[in-house]
């Protein structure tokens, strides 16, 4: 079945929990169609979500984002059934308490937080070109601002692990660096792209083993409801600066990235993974 709707359409990864869920509910309430690329189910007790699932205003595409074969199958289904995408929210991310590796053999923070958003963007470019807004929002983190060293060669197989400001922060910096690097080229195709820190929110990521122990009391006292993070993502996509591209937004302000001299190498590394591994899957 091919959907023939005239609504604005957003593809949201990680749409079933945390910031992604709040973003999904906000846009559904504003009349958007939502394509949810998710691994875990939506809450069964949310009336808006359940109503929109029944009406197909909310459409689910299920995938383990860390498994390229599974991801490709889901993206192919999106390309088969959907006509256009106005905004791509690359929102899904991971944070672990130790080094972990994907099925493809790369460290999981880099794979899911840096590589997969690029793959999804590249695979969805044609649908974005058919949309009206042609905008990509990559969810990053201000943890990247606290990195004291960065080596793009170590992203796939780091030798040192630190919570929050180790592989997690490095993967988010890599995401923002390739966002910055690719912006000029895709602007010629009419596509705008930005990376955004959604702020400190009470989500599963900020309540798991990836958080330093000293941060837990701070989280409980001062972190925001994930609807605040959703608002920052909406503002980044639809707000007052729709023509800015390639920028990293922190607290709504354009913020310079450290280690920008490595942005070309980061993009080239991720592009090679996309072309040599993902695109080669039959």
LOGUBA-799313 format. One line per field, with one value per residue: y, x, z of N, C-alpha, C, O in turn; residue in three letters. Coordinates in steps of 0.1 Angstrom, whole numbers, plus 5000, padded with zeros to 4 digits. Example, Ala and Ser with C-alpha at 12.3 -4.5 7.8 and 13.67 -1.06 7.14 Angstrom:
2
n_Y: (4943|4978)
n_X: (5132|5128)
n_Z: (5078|5071)
ca_Y: (4955|4989)
ca_X: (5123|5137)
ca_Z: (5078|5071)
c_Y: (4967|5000)
c_X: (5132|5129)
c_Z: (5078|5079)
o_Y: (4967|5011)
o_X: (5142|5134)
o_Z: (5085|5080)
code: (ALA|SER)
This chain:
282
n_Y: (4988|5022|5053|5082|5111|5146|5159|5174|5156|5138|5120|5101|5089|5066|5071|5062|5066|5087|5118|5115|5104|5125|5144|5132|5131|5158|5167|5151|5161|5185|5180|5167|5139|5111|5091|5065|5053|5027|5006|4996|4992|5016|5032|5016|5029|5055|5077|5095|5086|5059|5064|5077|5057|5039|5054|5057|5080|5080|5060|5029|5018|4992|4985|4973|4995|4992|4971|4965|4950|4946|4973|4983|4968|4979|5006|5003|4996|5020|5036|5023|5026|5053|5087|5112|5131|5157|5166|5151|5137|5127|5112|5090|5074|5061|5052|5038|5019|5008|4997|4986|4966|4966|4945|4948|4952|4975|5001|5007|5032|5049|5036|5037|5064|5080|5069|5056|5077|5091|5071|5068|5094|5095|5074|5084|5107|5111|5110|5132|5152|5153|5165|5195|5211|5200|5193|5183|5172|5165|5149|5158|5164|5185|5174|5170|5193|5191|5175|5169|5158|5144|5119|5109|5085|5067|5062|5040|5019|5024|5027|5035|5040|5063|5074|5092|5115|5101|5077|5082|5111|5116|5103|5119|5143|5135|5131|5158|5170|5157|5166|5194|5194|5183|5201|5223|5211|5197|5217|5228|5211|5218|5210|5214|5212|5205|5201|5194|5201|5187|5195|5188|5162|5142|5111|5077|5073|5092|5079|5056|5031|5045|5070|5091|5084|5106|5123|5115|5124|5151|5149|5140|5162|5185|5180|5183|5177|5154|5167|5193|5189|5180|5203|5219|5206|5209|5237|5240|5228|5242|5268|5301|5304|5291|5290|5286|5264|5234|5240|5237|5237|5248|5252|5267|5284|5291|5273|5270|5243|5222|5208|5209|5207|5181|5174|5167|5143|5127|5127|5114|5089|5079|5079|5061|5037|5036|5034|5011|4991|4992|4999|4978|4956|4930)
n_X: (5008|5006|5010|4991|4993|4989|5000|5026|5056|5075|5104|5114|5139|5143|5119|5101|5105|5116|5131|5125|5099|5084|5088|5076|5049|5043|5045|5026|5003|5002|4995|5012|5024|5040|5068|5081|5111|5121|5132|5121|5087|5060|5045|5017|4996|4991|4969|4969|4990|4981|4957|4967|4982|4962|4949|4969|4983|5006|5032|5049|5082|5103|5135|5168|5191|5218|5224|5233|5221|5195|5187|5189|5168|5146|5148|5145|5118|5106|5113|5098|5071|5066|5061|5074|5096|5097|5111|5139|5146|5173|5175|5179|5201|5229|5243|5267|5280|5304|5329|5314|5305|5294|5275|5289|5314|5325|5330|5302|5291|5302|5292|5263|5257|5272|5278|5254|5233|5243|5241|5213|5205|5216|5203|5177|5177|5165|5137|5137|5143|5119|5103|5090|5103|5129|5149|5174|5179|5203|5206|5228|5253|5262|5283|5304|5318|5336|5356|5391|5409|5409|5407|5401|5408|5406|5380|5364|5376|5383|5408|5407|5383|5359|5332|5306|5323|5340|5340|5313|5310|5329|5318|5295|5307|5319|5296|5286|5307|5307|5283|5287|5307|5295|5276|5277|5278|5254|5236|5235|5218|5195|5190|5190|5210|5216|5232|5223|5222|5201|5199|5201|5182|5157|5160|5162|5188|5202|5200|5213|5240|5259|5262|5283|5288|5287|5270|5244|5228|5227|5213|5188|5179|5181|5179|5159|5124|5118|5103|5113|5137|5127|5114|5136|5147|5126|5126|5151|5146|5124|5124|5136|5159|5160|5176|5202|5229|5248|5256|5263|5241|5238|5220|5203|5220|5244|5273|5308|5328|5352|5383|5378|5394|5396|5373|5369|5382|5367|5342|5349|5357|5333|5318|5331|5325|5297|5296|5312|5304|5276|5261|5268|5254|5233)
n_Z: (5000|4991|5006|5002|5010|5018|5039|5059|5064|5087|5093|5120|5140|5167|5179|5197|5224|5252|5241|5214|5215|5226|5207|5185|5194|5197|5170|5158|5170|5158|5133|5115|5095|5107|5103|5119|5128|5144|5172|5195|5209|5208|5236|5250|5262|5255|5243|5221|5205|5200|5186|5163|5152|5145|5125|5107|5105|5120|5113|5114|5111|5116|5130|5139|5144|5145|5130|5099|5078|5087|5090|5063|5051|5063|5056|5029|5028|5036|5014|4995|5002|5009|4999|5002|5023|5046|5069|5083|5112|5127|5154|5171|5195|5213|5245|5265|5293|5289|5265|5235|5207|5173|5150|5127|5135|5145|5171|5192|5198|5179|5156|5158|5166|5148|5122|5113|5112|5089|5069|5069|5061|5035|5022|5023|5008|4982|4989|5006|4988|4974|4992|5009|5028|5031|5051|5075|5107|5130|5160|5184|5210|5237|5251|5235|5236|5257|5251|5251|5235|5202|5177|5146|5136|5157|5162|5154|5168|5197|5223|5249|5274|5286|5306|5292|5283|5267|5242|5236|5236|5216|5194|5190|5184|5160|5145|5144|5130|5105|5096|5094|5075|5052|5045|5026|5001|4999|5001|4977|4965|4976|5002|5036|5066|5100|5132|5166|5200|5223|5249|5285|5294|5311|5302|5290|5282|5298|5322|5325|5325|5312|5322|5342|5377|5395|5382|5385|5408|5400|5376|5385|5399|5382|5354|5325|5315|5288|5268|5266|5253|5229|5220|5214|5192|5174|5171|5160|5135|5124|5132|5137|5121|5094|5072|5079|5077|5083|5108|5144|5169|5202|5230|5215|5201|5176|5177|5178|5166|5180|5168|5141|5119|5113|5100|5073|5070|5088|5075|5051|5060|5071|5048|5032|5046|5042|5014|5008|5025|5035|5011|4996|5004|4995)
ca_Y: (5000|5034|5063|5094|5122|5159|5165|5174|5143|5138|5107|5103|5077|5066|5079|5056|5069|5099|5130|5111|5102|5138|5151|5125|5135|5172|5169|5145|5170|5197|5175|5160|5125|5107|5078|5062|5042|5023|4992|4993|4996|5027|5029|5012|5036|5069|5078|5102|5076|5048|5069|5080|5044|5034|5062|5057|5092|5075|5047|5023|5009|4986|4981|4974|5004|4988|4959|4971|4943|4950|4987|4984|4963|4989|5018|5000|4996|5034|5041|5017|5030|5067|5096|5123|5135|5171|5168|5139|5138|5116|5114|5079|5074|5051|5056|5026|5020|5002|4996|4976|4965|4963|4933|4951|4952|4988|5004|5009|5046|5054|5030|5042|5078|5088|5063|5053|5089|5094|5061|5071|5106|5092|5066|5092|5119|5113|5114|5146|5161|5154|5173|5210|5217|5194|5196|5172|5176|5154|5151|5157|5166|5194|5166|5171|5205|5188|5167|5175|5153|5137|5113|5102|5071|5059|5062|5026|5009|5032|5019|5040|5043|5071|5076|5105|5123|5092|5074|5089|5125|5115|5100|5130|5153|5130|5134|5172|5173|5154|5175|5206|5192|5180|5211|5231|5203|5193|5229|5230|5203|5224|5204|5221|5202|5211|5193|5201|5195|5189|5198|5178|5157|5129|5100|5064|5075|5099|5072|5043|5029|5054|5083|5091|5083|5119|5130|5110|5134|5163|5146|5139|5175|5196|5177|5187|5167|5153|5176|5204|5185|5180|5217|5224|5200|5215|5250|5239|5224|5250|5281|5314|5304|5280|5290|5283|5250|5229|5246|5230|5245|5245|5262|5275|5293|5285|5271|5265|5229|5219|5197|5210|5204|5167|5171|5161|5129|5121|5125|5104|5076|5074|5077|5048|5027|5036|5029|4998|4981|4993|4999|4965|4946|4926)
ca_X: (5000|5013|5002|4989|4989|4994|5005|5040|5060|5088|5110|5121|5145|5142|5106|5091|5108|5124|5129|5119|5085|5078|5088|5065|5036|5042|5043|5013|4993|5002|4990|5022|5025|5053|5074|5089|5121|5123|5134|5111|5073|5054|5037|5003|4986|4991|4958|4973|4998|4973|4948|4974|4986|4951|4946|4981|4991|5018|5036|5061|5092|5111|5149|5179|5199|5232|5226|5231|5211|5181|5185|5187|5155|5136|5149|5139|5104|5102|5114|5088|5057|5064|5063|5083|5100|5100|5122|5145|5152|5182|5174|5183|5215|5232|5253|5269|5289|5317|5330|5306|5308|5283|5276|5299|5327|5329|5325|5288|5288|5305|5283|5249|5256|5279|5277|5240|5226|5248|5234|5198|5204|5219|5192|5165|5179|5155|5125|5139|5142|5105|5096|5090|5113|5142|5157|5179|5183|5210|5207|5242|5253|5273|5294|5315|5326|5345|5367|5404|5416|5401|5414|5391|5413|5403|5365|5359|5382|5390|5415|5404|5369|5355|5318|5301|5333|5349|5335|5300|5313|5337|5308|5287|5315|5320|5283|5285|5317|5303|5272|5294|5315|5287|5265|5278|5275|5240|5228|5233|5206|5183|5189|5196|5213|5221|5233|5216|5222|5187|5200|5201|5169|5156|5157|5169|5203|5208|5197|5218|5253|5268|5264|5292|5281|5285|5260|5231|5220|5224|5202|5175|5175|5181|5176|5145|5115|5123|5096|5122|5146|5119|5112|5149|5148|5116|5131|5162|5141|5113|5124|5139|5170|5159|5186|5216|5232|5261|5260|5260|5233|5238|5211|5197|5230|5255|5285|5320|5332|5366|5388|5372|5404|5394|5360|5370|5386|5355|5332|5355|5357|5319|5313|5336|5317|5285|5297|5319|5297|5261|5256|5271|5245|5224)
ca_Z: (5000|4990|5012|4994|5019|5015|5051|5061|5068|5094|5097|5133|5145|5182|5181|5207|5238|5255|5233|5202|5217|5228|5194|5177|5199|5194|5156|5155|5175|5149|5120|5107|5094|5113|5100|5131|5126|5158|5176|5206|5206|5214|5248|5246|5270|5251|5234|5208|5197|5195|5176|5151|5147|5138|5113|5099|5105|5125|5106|5120|5104|5127|5126|5148|5137|5146|5121|5086|5070|5092|5087|5049|5048|5068|5047|5016|5029|5036|5000|4987|5006|5012|4987|5005|5037|5048|5078|5088|5126|5131|5168|5179|5199|5224|5255|5273|5304|5285|5250|5229|5193|5164|5142|5116|5141|5150|5184|5190|5199|5166|5146|5159|5167|5138|5109|5109|5107|5076|5060|5068|5053|5021|5017|5022|5000|4972|4995|5011|4976|4970|5002|5008|5038|5028|5063|5083|5121|5137|5174|5189|5224|5241|5257|5226|5239|5268|5246|5251|5223|5192|5166|5138|5134|5168|5165|5153|5178|5208|5233|5262|5276|5297|5304|5287|5276|5259|5229|5234|5231|5203|5183|5187|5176|5146|5138|5141|5121|5091|5093|5090|5062|5040|5043|5014|4989|4998|5000|4962|4961|4983|5015|5048|5076|5112|5144|5177|5213|5229|5263|5295|5296|5318|5293|5294|5280|5310|5334|5324|5329|5305|5329|5354|5390|5401|5374|5388|5416|5392|5366|5392|5404|5373|5340|5320|5309|5274|5259|5264|5242|5216|5216|5208|5179|5166|5169|5150|5122|5119|5139|5131|5112|5085|5061|5084|5074|5087|5121|5156|5178|5216|5237|5204|5195|5168|5186|5170|5169|5181|5159|5128|5109|5110|5095|5060|5073|5094|5065|5042|5067|5071|5034|5028|5053|5035|5000|5007|5033|5035|4998|4990|5009|4985)
c_Y: (5013|5045|5076|5105|5135|5166|5166|5161|5144|5123|5109|5090|5078|5073|5074|5058|5082|5111|5127|5109|5116|5146|5145|5130|5150|5174|5162|5155|5182|5192|5168|5145|5121|5093|5075|5050|5038|5009|4987|4998|5009|5023|5027|5021|5051|5070|5084|5092|5065|5052|5071|5067|5038|5041|5062|5070|5090|5061|5042|5015|5005|4982|4982|4983|5000|4976|4964|4963|4946|4964|4989|4979|4973|5001|5015|5000|5011|5039|5035|5023|5045|5076|5107|5124|5150|5173|5154|5143|5126|5117|5102|5079|5064|5057|5044|5029|5014|5001|4984|4977|4961|4950|4935|4952|4965|4992|5010|5024|5052|5049|5037|5057|5086|5082|5062|5066|5093|5084|5065|5083|5102|5084|5073|5104|5121|5117|5128|5156|5163|5162|5188|5216|5212|5197|5184|5178|5164|5157|5148|5159|5176|5187|5168|5183|5203|5179|5174|5170|5145|5132|5105|5088|5062|5057|5048|5016|5017|5022|5023|5043|5052|5074|5091|5113|5114|5090|5080|5103|5125|5112|5111|5141|5148|5133|5149|5177|5169|5163|5189|5205|5190|5191|5218|5223|5200|5205|5232|5222|5207|5218|5211|5210|5209|5200|5201|5194|5198|5193|5186|5174|5144|5118|5087|5065|5082|5091|5058|5042|5039|5068|5081|5091|5097|5127|5126|5119|5147|5161|5146|5153|5185|5193|5180|5175|5166|5162|5189|5201|5185|5194|5223|5218|5206|5229|5250|5236|5235|5264|5292|5314|5292|5279|5287|5268|5247|5233|5236|5240|5240|5256|5272|5285|5285|5285|5265|5251|5229|5208|5197|5207|5189|5163|5164|5146|5121|5117|5114|5090|5071|5071|5064|5036|5025|5029|5014|4987|4981|4991|4986|4954|4942|4925)
c_X: (5009|5005|5002|4984|4995|5000|5020|5044|5074|5092|5118|5126|5145|5129|5098|5094|5115|5120|5122|5104|5078|5078|5077|5052|5033|5038|5030|5002|4992|4998|5000|5019|5039|5056|5084|5098|5126|5126|5124|5098|5070|5046|5022|4992|4986|4980|4961|4980|4990|4963|4955|4979|4974|4947|4957|4987|5005|5021|5049|5069|5102|5125|5158|5189|5214|5235|5223|5221|5197|5178|5182|5173|5144|5136|5143|5124|5099|5102|5103|5074|5055|5068|5074|5086|5103|5112|5126|5152|5160|5184|5179|5198|5217|5243|5255|5280|5303|5317|5321|5307|5296|5285|5287|5313|5333|5323|5311|5284|5291|5295|5269|5248|5262|5276|5262|5232|5230|5241|5220|5196|5206|5208|5179|5166|5168|5141|5125|5137|5128|5097|5097|5101|5127|5153|5161|5184|5190|5212|5221|5242|5264|5284|5306|5324|5337|5356|5380|5412|5406|5409|5404|5395|5409|5388|5360|5364|5390|5397|5413|5389|5367|5340|5316|5311|5344|5343|5321|5302|5320|5327|5299|5294|5317|5307|5282|5296|5313|5291|5277|5300|5306|5277|5265|5274|5260|5231|5225|5221|5193|5181|5197|5199|5219|5222|5229|5218|5208|5187|5200|5186|5168|5151|5164|5184|5209|5205|5202|5233|5263|5270|5274|5284|5278|5274|5246|5223|5217|5213|5189|5170|5172|5178|5161|5137|5119|5115|5104|5132|5139|5116|5125|5151|5138|5121|5142|5157|5132|5114|5129|5151|5170|5169|5200|5218|5246|5265|5256|5253|5233|5231|5206|5207|5240|5268|5296|5323|5347|5370|5382|5382|5403|5381|5360|5373|5374|5345|5337|5354|5343|5314|5318|5329|5304|5286|5302|5311|5282|5256|5258|5263|5235|5210)
c_Z: (5000|4996|5004|5003|5015|5028|5050|5068|5075|5096|5110|5138|5161|5186|5192|5222|5240|5246|5220|5203|5219|5215|5185|5181|5196|5179|5152|5158|5166|5135|5111|5106|5099|5108|5112|5128|5139|5160|5186|5203|5213|5227|5244|5253|5266|5240|5221|5199|5191|5185|5163|5144|5139|5125|5103|5097|5111|5120|5111|5110|5114|5122|5138|5140|5136|5136|5107|5077|5074|5088|5072|5045|5052|5059|5033|5016|5029|5021|4991|4989|5007|4999|4990|5020|5037|5057|5083|5102|5129|5146|5177|5183|5210|5233|5264|5284|5301|5270|5246|5214|5185|5157|5131|5122|5146|5163|5182|5190|5185|5155|5146|5159|5156|5124|5104|5105|5093|5066|5058|5059|5038|5015|5015|5014|4989|4977|5001|4999|4971|4980|5000|5017|5035|5039|5070|5096|5127|5151|5179|5204|5227|5249|5248|5229|5250|5263|5246|5240|5214|5181|5158|5136|5145|5171|5164|5163|5188|5217|5247|5263|5288|5295|5300|5278|5269|5246|5226|5229|5218|5192|5180|5180|5162|5138|5134|5130|5106|5087|5088|5076|5050|5036|5030|5002|4988|4997|4985|4957|4969|4997|5025|5059|5088|5123|5156|5190|5219|5243|5272|5299|5304|5308|5297|5292|5292|5323|5333|5328|5322|5312|5341|5367|5396|5394|5378|5396|5408|5382|5373|5396|5393|5358|5337|5316|5294|5264|5257|5253|5228|5211|5209|5194|5169|5162|5158|5136|5116|5124|5130|5122|5102|5074|5066|5081|5079|5101|5132|5165|5192|5223|5227|5197|5187|5176|5178|5175|5170|5171|5145|5116|5105|5103|5082|5062|5079|5083|5055|5048|5067|5058|5029|5034|5045|5021|4999|5015|5031|5020|4990|4994|4998|4991)
o_Y: (5014|5047|5080|5108|5135|5177|5159|5156|5150|5115|5117|5080|5089|5080|5080|5053|5087|5114|5134|5113|5118|5153|5152|5134|5153|5181|5168|5156|5189|5200|5165|5139|5128|5083|5082|5039|5045|5000|4976|5008|5013|5012|5034|5019|5059|5065|5080|5091|5062|5045|5068|5067|5033|5035|5067|5072|5097|5052|5049|5008|5013|4975|4990|4978|5004|4972|4967|4970|4948|4967|4996|4986|4975|5007|5024|5004|5014|5046|5041|5025|5050|5072|5111|5119|5154|5181|5145|5151|5116|5123|5105|5084|5059|5065|5039|5039|5013|5005|4973|4988|4952|4944|4925|4953|4966|4986|5018|5028|5060|5057|5041|5063|5098|5090|5065|5065|5098|5088|5065|5084|5106|5086|5070|5112|5133|5125|5136|5167|5173|5166|5193|5226|5220|5203|5175|5187|5154|5168|5137|5157|5177|5194|5167|5184|5211|5175|5186|5176|5140|5140|5095|5079|5049|5050|5044|5007|5016|5011|5016|5048|5050|5076|5100|5117|5119|5099|5083|5107|5134|5118|5113|5149|5156|5137|5152|5186|5177|5166|5194|5214|5194|5191|5220|5229|5201|5204|5238|5224|5201|5221|5214|5202|5218|5190|5213|5182|5209|5195|5175|5181|5136|5117|5087|5059|5078|5097|5048|5052|5040|5075|5072|5098|5099|5137|5134|5123|5152|5169|5152|5155|5193|5202|5178|5164|5177|5164|5195|5210|5189|5196|5230|5225|5209|5233|5258|5240|5238|5272|5293|5325|5284|5269|5286|5260|5255|5229|5227|5251|5228|5267|5284|5292|5274|5295|5254|5248|5234|5200|5187|5204|5185|5152|5155|5138|5109|5106|5105|5081|5059|5062|5057|5026|5014|5021|5007|4975|4971|4983|4983|4943|4952|4922)
o_X: (5018|4993|5013|4972|5006|5006|5027|5037|5083|5084|5127|5119|5146|5129|5088|5087|5121|5109|5113|5096|5067|5068|5070|5044|5022|5028|5023|4992|4981|4999|4996|5013|5049|5048|5094|5093|5134|5124|5120|5096|5076|5042|5017|4981|4979|4981|4956|4977|4991|4960|4949|4981|4976|4943|4956|4995|5014|5013|5059|5064|5109|5126|5156|5195|5221|5246|5211|5214|5188|5166|5172|5166|5135|5125|5137|5117|5088|5093|5098|5066|5044|5076|5081|5078|5111|5121|5118|5161|5155|5194|5184|5206|5207|5251|5245|5287|5311|5308|5321|5310|5288|5296|5293|5322|5344|5313|5309|5276|5282|5290|5264|5239|5258|5272|5259|5225|5222|5236|5215|5188|5198|5205|5171|5156|5164|5134|5115|5131|5125|5086|5104|5107|5137|5163|5153|5192|5183|5217|5226|5232|5275|5294|5317|5336|5346|5364|5381|5422|5396|5417|5399|5386|5408|5384|5352|5357|5402|5392|5416|5383|5373|5335|5323|5308|5354|5340|5319|5297|5317|5329|5296|5289|5316|5308|5279|5293|5315|5290|5272|5299|5310|5271|5255|5267|5255|5219|5215|5216|5183|5171|5208|5190|5227|5215|5232|5216|5204|5177|5199|5179|5178|5139|5172|5191|5220|5208|5197|5238|5275|5279|5273|5273|5267|5269|5236|5211|5206|5204|5179|5158|5163|5176|5153|5142|5123|5119|5103|5134|5145|5117|5124|5155|5141|5120|5143|5163|5133|5105|5127|5153|5180|5171|5209|5209|5255|5275|5248|5259|5230|5235|5204|5203|5244|5272|5294|5322|5354|5361|5381|5377|5408|5377|5351|5367|5372|5340|5329|5351|5341|5306|5311|5326|5299|5278|5298|5312|5276|5247|5252|5263|5228|5200)
o_Z: (5008|4992|4999|5003|5009|5027|5042|5076|5069|5100|5110|5139|5166|5196|5196|5230|5230|5244|5216|5194|5213|5212|5178|5173|5192|5176|5143|5151|5165|5125|5100|5115|5096|5109|5113|5126|5146|5151|5186|5197|5223|5228|5236|5249|5274|5229|5210|5187|5179|5175|5152|5132|5128|5115|5092|5088|5108|5121|5111|5102|5120|5111|5147|5131|5127|5135|5104|5069|5065|5084|5069|5037|5044|5056|5027|5007|5023|5017|4982|4980|5007|4991|4981|5028|5029|5054|5087|5102|5133|5151|5188|5175|5216|5229|5270|5284|5310|5263|5252|5208|5189|5157|5127|5114|5150|5167|5173|5183|5180|5147|5135|5153|5154|5115|5093|5095|5085|5055|5047|5050|5030|5003|5007|5014|4988|4972|5000|5000|4965|4978|4991|5013|5038|5036|5072|5097|5129|5155|5179|5211|5221|5253|5253|5225|5252|5272|5240|5236|5219|5175|5163|5134|5143|5180|5172|5166|5188|5220|5256|5253|5299|5284|5304|5267|5265|5238|5215|5218|5209|5181|5168|5172|5153|5126|5123|5122|5097|5075|5078|5068|5039|5025|5023|4993|4977|4993|4982|4947|4967|5003|5023|5061|5087|5123|5157|5190|5220|5249|5268|5305|5304|5306|5307|5300|5296|5334|5339|5333|5327|5308|5348|5368|5401|5400|5375|5393|5410|5380|5368|5397|5393|5351|5346|5313|5288|5253|5246|5244|5218|5199|5199|5185|5158|5150|5150|5126|5104|5121|5118|5115|5102|5068|5057|5084|5078|5106|5131|5169|5195|5222|5230|5189|5191|5181|5171|5187|5162|5167|5139|5105|5095|5101|5079|5055|5076|5083|5051|5041|5064|5056|5021|5027|5042|5018|4991|5011|5027|5018|4980|4989|4993|4983)
code: (UNK|UNK|UNK|UNK|UNK|UNK|UNK|UNK|UNK|UNK|UNK|UNK|UNK|UNK|UNK|UNK|UNK|UNK|UNK|UNK|UNK|UNK|UNK|UNK|UNK|UNK|UNK|UNK|UNK|UNK|UNK|UNK|UNK|UNK|UNK|UNK|UNK|UNK|UNK|UNK|UNK|UNK|UNK|UNK|UNK|UNK|UNK|UNK|UNK|UNK|UNK|UNK|UNK|UNK|UNK|UNK|UNK|UNK|UNK|UNK|UNK|UNK|UNK|UNK|UNK|UNK|UNK|UNK|UNK|UNK|UNK|UNK|UNK|UNK|UNK|UNK|UNK|UNK|UNK|UNK|UNK|UNK|UNK|UNK|UNK|UNK|UNK|UNK|UNK|UNK|UNK|UNK|UNK|UNK|UNK|UNK|UNK|UNK|UNK|UNK|UNK|UNK|UNK|UNK|UNK|UNK|UNK|UNK|UNK|UNK|UNK|UNK|UNK|UNK|UNK|UNK|UNK|UNK|UNK|UNK|UNK|UNK|UNK|UNK|UNK|UNK|UNK|UNK|UNK|UNK|UNK|UNK|UNK|UNK|UNK|UNK|UNK|UNK|UNK|UNK|UNK|UNK|UNK|UNK|UNK|UNK|UNK|UNK|UNK|UNK|UNK|UNK|UNK|UNK|UNK|UNK|UNK|UNK|UNK|UNK|UNK|UNK|UNK|UNK|UNK|UNK|UNK|UNK|UNK|UNK|UNK|UNK|UNK|UNK|UNK|UNK|UNK|UNK|UNK|UNK|UNK|UNK|UNK|UNK|UNK|UNK|UNK|UNK|UNK|UNK|UNK|UNK|UNK|UNK|UNK|UNK|UNK|UNK|UNK|UNK|UNK|UNK|UNK|UNK|UNK|UNK|UNK|UNK|UNK|UNK|UNK|UNK|UNK|UNK|UNK|UNK|UNK|UNK|UNK|UNK|UNK|UNK|UNK|UNK|UNK|UNK|UNK|UNK|UNK|UNK|UNK|UNK|UNK|UNK|UNK|UNK|UNK|UNK|UNK|UNK|UNK|UNK|UNK|UNK|UNK|UNK|UNK|UNK|UNK|UNK|UNK|UNK|UNK|UNK|UNK|UNK|UNK|UNK|UNK|UNK|UNK|UNK|UNK|UNK|UNK|UNK|UNK|UNK|UNK|UNK|UNK|UNK|UNK|UNK|UNK|UNK|UNK|UNK|UNK|UNK|UNK|UNK)
